[in-house]
Amino acid sequence: MVNCVRAALMDPESEVQRLACEVVTILCERGGDSLLHFSQMLGRAILLPLVNPKSKNRIAALRSLTSILHVGIWKHNAFIMEILIGKNEKLK
């Protein structure tokens, strides 16, 4: 299930991304502890909707990111934040 949602989050169609963000929010609210180790995977996949030019997608992605951070354990949440700020990227 998580892999299907992750693929939908990375879809180039913006409407699919927005709906996938809503699915992630619902999944995180109802999944709870069963998603502990998937939060980093979902955090990586949420990057594309976060940079989408449409504001509806960005708002849905921020809501999903909040749900993902509530589900994940602190160590995975720290990795998600590092991904979001681009800590490991090398500047040229």
C-alpha positions in Angstrom: 0.0 0.0 0.0 2.8 2.4 0.9 4.6 1.8 -2.4 1.4 2.5 -4.4 0.9 5.8 -2.5 4.5 6.7 -2.9 4.3 6.1 -6.7 1.2 8.3 -6.8 3.0 11.1 -4.9 5.7 11.1 -7.5 3.3 11.1 -10.5 3.8 14.1 -12.9 0.1 14.9 -13.0 -0.7 17.4 -10.3 -4.2 16.2 -9.6 -2.9 12.7 -8.9 -0.3 14.2 -6.5 -3.0 16.2 -4.6 -5.2 13.1 -4.2 -2.2 11.0 -3.1 -1.4 13.6 -0.4 -5.0 13.3 0.9 -4.6 9.5 0.9 -1.3 9.8 2.9 -3.0 12.0 5.4 -5.8 9.5 5.9 -3.4 6.6 5.9 -1.3 8.2 8.6 -4.2 9.1 10.8 -5.6 5.6 10.7 -2.5 3.6 10.2 -0.7 4.8 13.3 2.0 2.5 14.6 2.0 0.3 11.6 3.7 3.1 9.6 6.6 3.8 11.9 9.3 2.6 9.6 7.7 4.0 6.4 7.8 7.6 7.4 11.2 8.3 5.8 10.1 6.7 2.6 6.9 8.8 2.5 8.9 11.9 3.5 11.1 11.5 0.4 8.1 11.0 -1.8 6.4 14.1 -0.6 9.1 16.4 -2.0 7.6 16.6 -5.5 4.2 17.8 -4.3 5.9 20.3 -2.0 7.6 22.1 -4.9 4.6 21.9 -7.3 3.6 25.3 -8.6 -0.1 24.8 -7.7 -0.9 26.1 -4.2 -3.6 23.3 -3.6 -0.9 20.7 -4.0 1.6 22.5 -1.7 -1.1 22.9 1.0 -2.1 19.2 0.7 1.6 18.2 0.8 2.2 20.3 4.0 -0.8 18.6 5.6 0.5 15.2 4.6 4.0 16.1 5.9 2.5 17.0 9.3 0.7 13.6 9.4 3.9 11.8 8.4 5.9 13.5 11.1 3.3 12.6 13.7 3.5 9.0 12.7 7.3 8.6 12.5 9.7 8.2 15.3 12.1 11.0 16.1 15.1 9.5 14.3 13.2 9.1 11.0 11.8 12.6 11.4 15.3 14.0 11.7 16.2 12.3 8.5 13.1 13.7 6.8 14.1 17.2 7.9 17.6 16.7 6.6 16.2 15.7 3.2 13.9 18.7 3.2 16.7 21.2 3.9 19.1 19.4 1.5 21.8 18.8 4.1 23.5 16.0 2.2 23.5 17.8 -1.2 26.9 19.0 -2.4 27.0 22.5 -3.8 29.0 23.0 -6.9 
